[in-house]
């Protein structure tokens, strides 16, 4: 049986590269930086304790995302509502260069991002989650099916419905900006 130190090192090697993705997904679930950090920490603690049950021939990313998701559902009540995006929160886009976007283009881009975030927040949680796992985390359908504990056909159906719902929510917003 491996030592606690070697088991911990193996866990770190697998988990640390996934930290940004875990945090981003947790933030989408709870919509609060401190809560997202707490959720990730709690999920990582649970994953480390259960690391002996992880089968090395399987997908660690799917395994740990499932733990994150289950931790969210067992310790949180739901997903927060909308938030506003302020240009002051994005100092990197305020610096324009000779060939860079104009302030007007920057505001339009930020407004479009805000519209997408708002539309994502309006999606049913099941649709939002599958879309984030697929399109943001770039996970394979079979891994998403493992995380959500549903058949792969259900994953494909939800992704299709989520993308269609997102299009329907965004199109009126973008038509209004023209």
TITIVEX-542862 format. One record per residue (C-alpha): z, x, y; residue in one letter; residue number from 1. Coordinates in steps of 0.02 Angstrom, whole numbers, plus 32768, in hexadecimal, padded with zeros to 4 digits. Layout:
N
<r <Z; X; Y>; 'A'; NUM>
...
This chain:
178
<r <8000; 8000; 8000>; 'X'; 1>
<r <7FD1; 8048; 80AB>; 'X'; 2>
<r <805B; 807A; 8122>; 'X'; 3>
<r <808A; 800F; 81B7>; 'X'; 4>
<r <8044; 8096; 822B>; 'X'; 5>
<r <7F9B; 809F; 81D4>; 'X'; 6>
<r <7F91; 7FE1; 81CB>; 'X'; 7>
<r <7FB9; 7FD5; 8284>; 'X'; 8>
<r <7F37; 805B; 82AE>; 'X'; 9>
<r <7EB2; 7FFF; 8248>; 'X'; 10>
<r <7EDD; 7F5E; 82A2>; 'X'; 11>
<r <7ED0; 7FB4; 834B>; 'X'; 12>
<r <7E27; 7FFE; 831F>; 'X'; 13>
<r <7DE4; 7F50; 82FA>; 'X'; 14>
<r <7E40; 7EEC; 837F>; 'X'; 15>
<r <7E3A; 7F57; 841D>; 'X'; 16>
<r <7D7C; 7F4E; 8434>; 'X'; 17>
<r <7D89; 7E90; 842B>; 'X'; 18>
<r <7E10; 7E80; 84AF>; 'X'; 19>
<r <7D99; 7E57; 8541>; 'X'; 20>
<r <7D41; 7DD1; 84D9>; 'X'; 21>
<r <7DE6; 7D88; 849E>; 'X'; 22>
<r <7E28; 7D84; 8550>; 'X'; 23>
<r <7D89; 7D32; 8593>; 'X'; 24>
<r <7D8F; 7CAC; 850D>; 'X'; 25>
<r <7E49; 7C90; 8529>; 'X'; 26>
<r <7E2B; 7C81; 85E4>; 'X'; 27>
<r <7DA7; 7BFA; 85C4>; 'X'; 28>
<r <7E24; 7B9E; 8559>; 'X'; 29>
<r <7EB9; 7BA5; 85D1>; 'X'; 30>
<r <7E65; 7BC7; 867B>; 'X'; 31>
<r <7EF5; 7C34; 86B4>; 'X'; 32>
<r <7EFE; 7CF3; 86B1>; 'X'; 33>
<r <7FB6; 7D00; 8682>; 'X'; 34>
<r <7FA8; 7C7B; 85FC>; 'X'; 35>
<r <7F0B; 7CCC; 85B6>; 'X'; 36>
<r <7F66; 7D73; 85AA>; 'X'; 37>
<r <7FF9; 7D1E; 8553>; 'X'; 38>
<r <7F85; 7CC3; 84DC>; 'X'; 39>
<r <7F2A; 7D63; 84AD>; 'X'; 40>
<r <7FCE; 7DC0; 8496>; 'X'; 41>
<r <8011; 7D35; 8428>; 'X'; 42>
<r <7F71; 7D30; 83C1>; 'X'; 43>
<r <7F6E; 7DED; 83AC>; 'X'; 44>
<r <8024; 7DEC; 8374>; 'X'; 45>
<r <7FFE; 7D65; 82F3>; 'X'; 46>
<r <7F62; 7DC2; 82BB>; 'X'; 47>
<r <7FC2; 7E65; 82A4>; 'X'; 48>
<r <8047; 7E0C; 823E>; 'X'; 49>
<r <7FC0; 7DBC; 81D2>; 'X'; 50>
<r <7F51; 7E57; 81C9>; 'X'; 51>
<r <7F7A; 7E6F; 8111>; 'X'; 52>
<r <7F1F; 7DCB; 80EF>; 'X'; 53>
<r <7E7F; 7E08; 8145>; 'X'; 54>
<r <7DF8; 7E37; 80C8>; 'X'; 55>
<r <7D9F; 7ED7; 8104>; 'X'; 56>
<r <7CF6; 7E98; 80C5>; 'X'; 57>
<r <7CFD; 7E01; 813A>; 'X'; 58>
<r <7CDD; 7DED; 81F4>; 'X'; 59>
<r <7D77; 7E24; 8257>; 'X'; 60>
<r <7D36; 7DDB; 82FA>; 'X'; 61>
<r <7D26; 7D2D; 82AE>; 'X'; 62>
<r <7DD1; 7D40; 825B>; 'X'; 63>
<r <7E2C; 7D70; 82FC>; 'X'; 64>
<r <7DD0; 7CED; 8366>; 'X'; 65>
<r <7E09; 7C69; 82EB>; 'X'; 66>
<r <7EBC; 7CA5; 8300>; 'X'; 67>
<r <7EA7; 7C9D; 83BE>; 'X'; 68>
<r <7E62; 7BED; 83B3>; 'X'; 69>
<r <7EEB; 7BB2; 833D>; 'X'; 70>
<r <7F6F; 7C02; 83AC>; 'X'; 71>
<r <7F29; 7BA4; 8441>; 'X'; 72>
<r <7F2D; 7AFE; 83E5>; 'X'; 73>
<r <7FDC; 7B16; 83A3>; 'X'; 74>
<r <802A; 7B57; 8444>; 'X'; 75>
<r <7FC6; 7B0A; 84D2>; 'X'; 76>
<r <7FA5; 7A58; 8508>; 'X'; 77>
<r <7EF3; 7A67; 8546>; 'X'; 78>
<r <7E76; 7AAD; 85BE>; 'X'; 79>
<r <7E91; 7AAE; 867B>; 'X'; 80>
<r <7E1C; 7A54; 86F0>; 'X'; 81>
<r <7DA2; 7A9B; 876E>; 'X'; 82>
<r <7DB3; 7B2C; 87E6>; 'X'; 83>
<r <7D55; 7B62; 8880>; 'X'; 84>
<r <7CFA; 7C07; 888C>; 'X'; 85>
<r <7D13; 7C5E; 8933>; 'X'; 86>
<r <7C9E; 7CE6; 8970>; 'X'; 87>
<r <7D37; 7D4D; 89A2>; 'X'; 88>
<r <7D62; 7D57; 88E9>; 'X'; 89>
<r <7CBF; 7DB4; 88CB>; 'X'; 90>
<r <7CC2; 7E4C; 8940>; 'X'; 91>
<r <7C3C; 7EA2; 88D8>; 'X'; 92>
<r <7BBB; 7E21; 890F>; 'X'; 93>
<r <7BE5; 7E32; 89C7>; 'X'; 94>
<r <7B9E; 7EE3; 89D4>; 'X'; 95>
<r <7AE6; 7ED1; 89F5>; 'X'; 96>
<r <7A6B; 7F60; 89EB>; 'X'; 97>
<r <79C0; 7F6B; 8A3A>; 'X'; 98>
<r <796E; 7F28; 899B>; 'X'; 99>
<r <7A03; 7EBD; 8968>; 'X'; 100>
<r <7A17; 7E02; 8976>; 'X'; 101>
<r <7A34; 7DB4; 8A1E>; 'X'; 102>
<r <7ADA; 7D5D; 8A42>; 'X'; 103>
<r <7A81; 7CB7; 8A2C>; 'X'; 104>
<r <7A3F; 7CEA; 8981>; 'X'; 105>
<r <7AEC; 7D25; 8951>; 'X'; 106>
<r <7B3A; 7C7E; 8983>; 'X'; 107>
<r <7AB5; 7C1F; 8921>; 'X'; 108>
<r <7AD6; 7C8C; 8888>; 'X'; 109>
<r <7B92; 7C71; 8896>; 'X'; 110>
<r <7B76; 7BB7; 88B0>; 'X'; 111>
<r <7B0A; 7BB3; 8813>; 'X'; 112>
<r <7B91; 7C10; 87B2>; 'X'; 113>
<r <7C12; 7B94; 87F1>; 'X'; 114>
<r <7BA2; 7B04; 87BB>; 'X'; 115>
<r <7B94; 7B4E; 870C>; 'X'; 116>
<r <7C50; 7B6A; 8700>; 'X'; 117>
<r <7C70; 7AB8; 873D>; 'X'; 118>
<r <7BF2; 7A73; 86BF>; 'X'; 119>
<r <7C40; 7AD8; 8632>; 'X'; 120>
<r <7CEB; 7A93; 865F>; 'X'; 121>
<r <7CA5; 79E2; 8655>; 'X'; 122>
<r <7C67; 79F9; 85A3>; 'X'; 123>
<r <7CD0; 79B5; 8516>; 'X'; 124>
<r <7D42; 7A43; 84D9>; 'X'; 125>
<r <7CEB; 7A4B; 842F>; 'X'; 126>
<r <7C41; 7A5F; 8481>; 'X'; 127>
<r <7C7F; 7ADB; 8503>; 'X'; 128>
<r <7CD3; 7B47; 8480>; 'X'; 129>
<r <7C3C; 7B52; 840D>; 'X'; 130>
<r <7BCB; 7B7B; 84A1>; 'X'; 131>
<r <7C3F; 7C05; 84DE>; 'X'; 132>
<r <7C4D; 7C51; 8430>; 'X'; 133>
<r <7B90; 7C4D; 8419>; 'X'; 134>
<r <7B4B; 7C76; 84C4>; 'X'; 135>
<r <7BD6; 7CDB; 8516>; 'X'; 136>
<r <7C23; 7D32; 8480>; 'X'; 137>
<r <7B79; 7D3B; 8428>; 'X'; 138>
<r <7BC4; 7D0E; 8380>; 'X'; 139>
<r <7B59; 7CDC; 82EB>; 'X'; 140>
<r <7B5B; 7C28; 82B3>; 'X'; 141>
<r <7BB0; 7C55; 820F>; 'X'; 142>
<r <7C3D; 7CAC; 826D>; 'X'; 143>
<r <7C52; 7C18; 82E2>; 'X'; 144>
<r <7C59; 7BA6; 824A>; 'X'; 145>
<r <7CE3; 7C14; 8203>; 'X'; 146>
<r <7D46; 7C12; 82A6>; 'X'; 147>
<r <7D36; 7B56; 82BE>; 'X'; 148>
<r <7D47; 7B30; 8204>; 'X'; 149>
<r <7CAD; 7AC0; 8204>; 'X'; 150>
<r <7C06; 7AC9; 81A7>; 'X'; 151>
<r <7B7C; 7B32; 81F6>; 'X'; 152>
<r <7B14; 7A95; 8210>; 'X'; 153>
<r <7BA0; 7A4E; 827C>; 'X'; 154>
<r <7B9F; 7AEE; 82E3>; 'X'; 155>
<r <7AE3; 7AE2; 82FF>; 'X'; 156>
<r <7AF1; 7A2A; 832C>; 'X'; 157>
<r <7B80; 7A49; 83A7>; 'X'; 158>
<r <7B22; 7ADA; 83F9>; 'X'; 159>
<r <7A89; 7A6C; 840F>; 'X'; 160>
<r <7AF1; 79DD; 8457>; 'X'; 161>
<r <7B52; 7A55; 84C7>; 'X'; 162>
<r <7AB5; 7AA3; 850E>; 'X'; 163>
<r <7A68; 79F8; 852D>; 'X'; 164>
<r <7B08; 79B8; 8581>; 'X'; 165>
<r <7B12; 7A55; 85EC>; 'X'; 166>
<r <7A5C; 7A3E; 8623>; 'X'; 167>
<r <7A80; 798A; 8652>; 'X'; 168>
<r <7B19; 79BB; 86B6>; 'X'; 169>
<r <7AC3; 7A4B; 8710>; 'X'; 170>
<r <7A19; 7A01; 8738>; 'X'; 171>
<r <7A55; 7988; 87C0>; 'X'; 172>
<r <7AB8; 7A16; 8810>; 'X'; 173>
<r <7A20; 7A89; 8818>; 'X'; 174>
<r <79AB; 7A00; 8854>; 'X'; 175>
<r <7A24; 79E3; 88E3>; 'X'; 176>
<r <7A1B; 7A9C; 8915>; 'X'; 177>
<r <795E; 7A9C; 8929>; 'X'; 178>
